[in-house]
Amino acid sequence: MSDYSIRFLGAFGSKAGIHCTTCIQLSDKTLIDAGNVMQALADQASQIESIFLTHSHLDHILDIGFFIDHFFAQRQTPLKIYGLPSTLQALKKNIFNDDIWPDFAQIKLLNSSQFAIEWIEIGYNQVYEPEPGLFLTPVEANHTVETCGYIIEHAGSAVLFSGDTYLNPKMWQLLEERSSIKAIVVDVSFPNRLADLARASKHMTPDLLRQSIAHLQRKDYQLYAFHLKPAFIDEISQELALIGLDLNHILQENDRICLQTGLLCQRGVDNQLDRVMRLNKIGAALSAEQRLEPLLEMIVTEAKNIIGADGGTLYMLRDGALHFTVAQTDSLSIRMGGTAEAIRWQPLPLYLSNGDRNNTMVAVTAALENRLINIADIYQSSDFSFEGAKRFDESNGYRSKSMLVVPLRNHEAKVIGVLQLLNKQGGIEKTTSFNSEDEAIALSLASQAAIAVTNAKLVDDLEALLESFLNSIIFMMGRKSPYTAGHINRMVALSLMMVKEVHQDQGVYLKKVYSDQQTKEIRLAALMHDIGKLATPETIMDKATKLDGHYDRIGLIRLRAQTISLAIENEALKRQMLQSEAYSEIEQFRVENLARLNQALALIEKSNQGTEFFPDEQVEQIQDLIDNPFVAGGQAWFMLTEEEGKALKVQKGTLTEEERQIINEHAEIGLKVLQSLPFPEKYKDIPHIAGAHHEKINGKGYPLGLRGEEISFEARILAIADIFEALTAHDRPYKRPNPLSLAMKILYFMAKDNDLDREIVKFFYQSGLYLKYAQRFLPKEQIDPVDIDFSDL
């Protein structure tokens, strides 16, 4: 067979959405690995006779048990499982052991005296012929368990399959020495930034692949990547593009490689059943993806794959125009929009400046007329203007030909966008027209896509509404208490700075990775952390002085002082008129009492500020003013009431113990409010993250007195951000801002006392994050050198 090809039923490093694990169909009877047999082949799988395994990891053996269980009653011959001795031993010990799954090697078939499974040991560099003319040679791989790749050979031509592997010079030497090998398929599981993880798990990265091929002399071979971990597909694809591997060299389900040429055969699916199954899988994946940008990208990618198009563009309709949202061209390695780089092309208006329909644009016409448009060759069409496509061709050395344009209609049958597919691939380097089956598939996919987009947009709109509502609350809090709104905004900024720094850290927090969704949850929690202060009276929340309430009662005390001063003066004058005593005694009375009055007023004025610690001797002086009034004219004159004296005796800040308790209640109130809200599953931790920002590692915090591991890592971050912002805030009316060095010193001792997480505080200092925040938010005069040894935390 001159066109013999192998088909990848599964090509990825894990199961996620539409992505399936390793499985290569060599023929109707023979597979390499069994990561996706049942779903890919359905009843056709009954013909399988032999499975050659690379190793024993779950993603490569996944369907063996289900396969033999499902087809047991139909089989008359054993399923032959070929594998390295250690691979077979692992399967027999850990899977087919009658505990996890029946031991089918000891169960005879219904219509035969033979057992259902036959284990066959293989060895490196030995040639096996499962079918006439098909040869498999196991070659050594470099993985965490004993693993092999395979040379797959037919009619004198071969493909080298790496299996799961790390750096493997022997494999590349084989490629160099054997010209019959037309292509090599290599495991590339992780992006470059996870090089340490790749090394530990013995997988490749794009950079390791680049290093491996750098010194090859041979150039006449095709190179394909497989086994990408679904979580990192976009990142790995972009890095592979930088070393010359475009999307046509990243394998996916149903891709075929021709052994005689090493080239990728027509990308797409093989028959109507496959298309229906894949369409169902795509629909499920679209429904599961709630993030709008990845969803839009998935629509284009999967539409291209299932129909076999080289390019695709997705337009979304808003403000009377079609906006370019995603654009991809596989053969040119172009990926724009979605999660990739932004598209800056001008939108296509539905109507011209004179009010006429813009029917010269094919995408616009599809939207306006709500109809599918299929064009065999845009250069031969006179119905529409394709100037944009032709300019693209000229600048990129491309040839746009066949085009399929499909409107996206939502559940109300309104057009919300347009999907445009370009250049149906009909074989190697051949472009054909889209057929009626392609149209049906595209319409079905467009319908599913439109519903998924509508749902995702609804979720986005609801989240935007939630965030806008929170910002409105902060605005209201700003009207009530300007410094509280400022605190929230700066605290949110610092929390996100800390999360980003932890996410990027390659040291102590290497395993702490935050997705965009997780980061958003933390941001919303930070926004809500002081929501309970809405219930705090502003007379307490913004208490600038100890005597502040609805007004600062220092003014009332000054009036009292004036009254007492007049009473003293009147008493002195009265005594002079009566001449009841010597003038010197009268003057002494007047001077001493006025001096005491002035000293008392100065003490009260100073005590009222609350910006400095109030020592015990001054507390005693205030108590003396409460206990010992001024006496003049036979009457006692008190400078202070008992309540005022109690407020003035506060030694730290401006709040009395009762007022501080009211302030502290905001954490409990906020927690109850948040716990009463029906947050969706992805935001379920917001009440804890926000509500625990006053908890302490040692259990002495509030409102719940949580300790240690009862406080989440994210809540610990918010606690540090909350305290550090408060220590450095320069807009508080009741205190002076601390210099940076003192704020860090206080933070250090709070960590030493196990109020705060020691490791995070140390990271906050050693990463330099404290200084980045200071340079962004603090005045220059507040930033001074920090000379503290955080290493002993």
Summary of the structure (lengths in Angstrom):
residues: 793
radius of gyration: 37.9
end to end distance: 70.3
largest distance: 139.4
contacts: 2605
relative contact order: 0.05
helix: 48%
strand: 17%
